[in-house]
Amino acid sequence: MQNLLTIMKIHDITVNELATKLDVATSQIYRWNKKGISQHNPHFKQLKEILPEVKPKEKTLTKNGKEDSRYKAGRKKKKLILTETNIKESEKKEFKSKVFPKIYINKGPQ
């Protein structure tokens, strides 16, 4: 099995180029080289398009022999839908601090 850096040399791609294409840190490329990349990683599909020889790391199994599904454990992100009412409400409200009140300076006659 070839590691990621040797496949990159074959395709004449540097670590920095691959990191910018995938929008990850260069340290992440070295980590994938050392430990492998899971097929469930969000960057795997794009990496496979750039470097077709890349193979995912082996699936981890539980004691029962089933696939480990801890990669699904993240919290789902809520989609924020902006409407005109959301924007208008935020423009109307002005922050009023009780600790630091607004100070008006009376300059007197000039």
C-alpha positions as CSV (number, residue, x, y, z in Angstrom):
1,M,0.0,0.0,0.0
2,Q,1.4,3.4,-1.0
3,N,1.2,6.2,1.4
4,L,-0.2,9.6,0.5
5,L,3.1,11.4,-0.1
6,T,4.4,8.9,-2.6
7,I,1.1,9.1,-4.6
8,M,1.5,12.9,-4.5
9,K,5.0,12.6,-5.9
10,I,3.7,10.4,-8.8
11,H,1.1,13.1,-9.6
12,D,3.6,15.9,-9.1
13,I,1.5,17.7,-6.4
14,T,3.1,19.4,-3.4
15,V,1.6,19.3,0.1
16,N,0.8,23.0,-0.1
17,E,-1.1,22.6,-3.4
18,L,-3.1,19.7,-2.1
19,A,-3.9,21.5,1.2
20,T,-5.2,24.6,-0.7
21,K,-7.3,22.5,-3.1
22,L,-8.9,20.6,-0.2
23,D,-9.0,23.8,2.1
24,V,-7.2,22.0,5.0
25,A,-4.0,22.7,6.9
26,T,-0.8,21.2,5.7
27,S,-0.4,19.3,9.0
28,Q,-3.7,17.5,8.1
29,I,-2.1,16.1,4.9
30,Y,0.8,14.8,6.9
31,R,-1.6,13.2,9.5
32,W,-3.5,11.5,6.7
33,N,-0.2,10.2,5.3
34,K,0.7,8.7,8.7
35,K,-2.6,7.4,9.9
36,G,-4.7,7.2,6.8
37,I,-8.0,8.9,5.9
38,S,-11.4,7.5,6.5
39,Q,-13.9,7.1,3.7
40,H,-16.4,9.0,5.9
41,N,-14.1,12.0,6.0
42,P,-15.8,15.0,4.2
43,H,-12.6,15.6,2.2
44,F,-12.1,12.0,1.1
45,K,-14.3,12.2,-2.1
46,Q,-12.5,15.3,-3.3
47,L,-9.1,13.8,-2.5
48,K,-10.1,10.7,-4.4
49,E,-10.9,12.9,-7.5
50,I,-7.5,14.5,-7.3
51,L,-5.5,11.4,-6.5
52,P,-7.5,8.3,-7.7
53,E,-5.0,5.8,-6.2
54,V,-5.8,6.9,-2.6
55,K,-7.5,4.1,-0.6
56,P,-9.3,4.7,2.7
57,K,-8.0,3.3,5.9
58,E,-9.4,0.1,7.2
59,K,-12.8,0.2,8.9
60,T,-12.7,-0.2,12.7
61,L,-14.9,-2.9,14.1
62,T,-16.6,-3.2,17.4
63,K,-16.5,-6.2,19.7
64,N,-19.6,-7.5,18.0
65,G,-17.9,-7.4,14.6
66,K,-20.1,-4.5,13.4
67,E,-18.7,-1.3,11.8
68,D,-17.8,1.3,14.4
69,S,-20.2,4.2,13.8
70,R,-18.7,6.9,16.0
71,Y,-18.0,9.0,13.0
72,K,-21.8,9.7,13.0
73,A,-21.7,11.1,16.5
74,G,-21.4,14.8,15.6
75,R,-24.2,17.2,16.2
76,K,-26.2,18.2,13.1
77,K,-25.8,21.8,12.1
78,K,-29.0,23.9,12.0
79,K,-29.5,25.9,8.9
80,L,-30.2,29.6,9.5
81,I,-32.7,31.0,7.1
82,L,-32.5,34.8,6.9
83,T,-35.7,36.7,6.0
84,E,-36.5,40.4,5.9
85,T,-38.1,40.2,9.3
86,N,-35.0,38.8,11.0
87,I,-32.9,41.7,9.5
88,K,-35.4,44.4,10.4
89,E,-35.7,43.2,14.0
90,S,-32.0,43.3,14.5
91,E,-31.7,46.8,13.2
92,K,-34.5,48.1,15.5
93,K,-33.0,46.8,18.7
94,E,-30.4,48.9,20.3
95,F,-28.3,47.5,23.1
96,K,-28.8,49.3,26.4
97,S,-26.3,48.5,29.1
98,K,-27.1,48.9,32.7
99,V,-23.5,48.7,33.7
100,F,-22.2,51.2,31.2
101,P,-24.9,53.7,30.5
102,K,-24.7,56.1,27.5
103,I,-23.1,59.4,28.5
104,Y,-24.1,62.7,27.0
105,I,-21.7,65.6,27.3
106,N,-23.2,69.1,27.5
107,K,-20.6,71.4,26.0
108,G,-22.5,74.6,27.0
109,P,-22.5,77.8,24.9
110,Q,-19.8,78.2,22.3
